[in-house]
Amino acid sequence: MFSLSKILFLALVIGAVWFGWRWYNRVGAVGRERLRERERRGSGKSASTSGGGSSQLAAEDMEKCPECGAYVAPRSAVACGRPVCPYGR
């Protein structure tokens, strides 16, 4: 029924899963810390260059193109290739 080889194999699998889970969580924690550090450095630069204003990017509402139906940001839209596209002018 239970042999020593099966028990050892089960222990090996459990150990591999345990250490793999710890490694996965550690990689995630390091990545989150790097992201926080990058945001701190980025917000420090933009706050000092913009005179202490908000360090967040302004959101822009999307508008539906009347010609092709795609939603685009009006300030940064490019032409869709159709002759009457309002953003190609």
N, C-alpha and C positions, 0 to 999 in steps of 0.2 A: 504494500500500500504506500507508505511513505518511506522513501529510501534517503540515505544521506546525500546522494547526488541531487535529488530533487529539492531537498531543503536548502542545500548550499546554492543551487541555481536560483531558488526563490529569494534567498537573502541577497544574492548578487543583483538580481533585477530590482529589488526594493532599494538597495543602496545606490544603484545607478539612477533610478528615478529620483531619489532624495537629493543626490548631489547635482543632478541635472536641474532640478527645480531651484535649488539654492543658486546655481550659476545663472539661470534665467532671471531670477529676481535681482541678483547683483548687477547684471548687465543693464537691466531696466533702471535700477537706481542710479547707476553711473550716468546713463543717458539723460535721465531727468535732471541730475545735478549739472551736467554740462549745458543743458538747455537753459536752466535757471541762470547759470553764470553768463551765458551768452546774452540773455535778456537783460541782466544787470549791466553788463558792459555796453550793450546797445542803447539802453535807456539813459545811461549816463552821458553818452555822446550826444543823443538827440536833445536831451534836456539842456545841455550846456550850449548847443549850437542854436537852439530855437528860442533862447531867452527864458528858459524855465517853463515852457509850455507843456502841454500834454505829450507824453511819449508814445501814446497809442496812435495807430493809423486811423484816419477817418474812413468811415464806411461810406460806400457809394451805392445808391439804389440802382437796381438793374431795370432796364426798360426793354419791352418787347419790340423787336424790329418789325415795322409794319409790312415789310416786303418778304422777309424770309421766316419770320416768326421766332427767331433765336433771341434769347435774352442777353443783352450786352450792357456794359457799363458805358454810358454816353460819352464821358470824357476820354476814354481810352479805346473806343470802338474803331474797328477797321471795316472797310467795305466787304460785303459778303460776295461780291462778284456780279451781282445782278445790276442791270443798267439803272434802275431807279432807286437804288439803295440810298437812304438818307445819310448814311455814315461815310459814303465814298466821296463826298464833295470836299 
